[in-house]
Amino acid sequence: HPEWLVDVRGAGFTAVESFSYDAEVPYSHESWRARVASTVRGVLAPHEVARFDENLRRILAEDFADEPLRILHCVWALVCQWQA
């Protein structure tokens, strides 16, 4: 998010730094489906969410049976100082 670095500098922050790292987060099938459902609820109609969840449940059971799932997340942080 390079534009955020410009924005915070323009707002008067100093010592602006950013970093990122990858973190592997374990999820059960149920918790992963809940996380995905919370995202698709804002995009799909309710009946489509149910169908999507059922398809995801089936895919996880058939193709990713081992639990927990290990989902890679990229963590990005912006650290800066405010000089009043």
N, C-alpha and C positions, 0 to 999 in steps of 0.2 A: 504494500500500500504506500508507494512512494509519495503520493499526493498528500497523505496525512502528515508526512514529515514537513512538507512545505507549509501546510496549514498551521501546525503547532508553532513553527518558527515565526510565521506571520502573526500569530496571536501573542507573541512575546515570550514563549518558552525558550529556554537555553539548554545546553548540554544534551541535545537531542540524540538519542541512540535507539536503534532497533535491533532485534535479534529474533531468530526463530530456531525451533528444533522440532524433531518428530517424536511423538509419544504414542506408544502402542497401548490402546485402551481395551480391556476385555469386556465383552458383552455376552449375555446369554441370548439365545434366540428371541425370547420374549422381550428382553429389554431393548434389543436392536430393533425389533419390529415396532415397539412403542416410540423409539426415537425417530425412526423413519416416518411413522404415522403422524407424528407431530409436525413434520415438515410438509407432508403431502396434503394435510387437512386444509391448508391455506390455498391449495392449487386445484384440488379435485373436489368434485361433488361428493356428498356423503356416501352414496351407493358405490361410487368409484373407489373411495378410500377402502371400503370393506373388500371389494374385489382385489384391489392392489395388495392389501394385507394378506389375503388368502393366497395369492400368487407368491408373495414373498415367503410366507410360511412354508409353502410347498418347496420352493427353491432351496431354502435353508435346510430343510429336512433331507432333501435328495442330494444336494451338491456340497453342503457345508455342515455335515452331521456333527462333527466334533465341536464341543463347547468347552470353554467359551470361545466365541469369535474373537479374533485379535484385529481390531480396526485401527489403522494408522491415522493419526491426526497430526496436522501441522499446526504448531502453536507459534503465534507471532506476537511479539510484545513491542510496545513503544514506551520508552522511559525518557523523561525529561524533567527539567526543573522550572519552577515558576519564581521569578524574581519580582516581588511586589514593589 
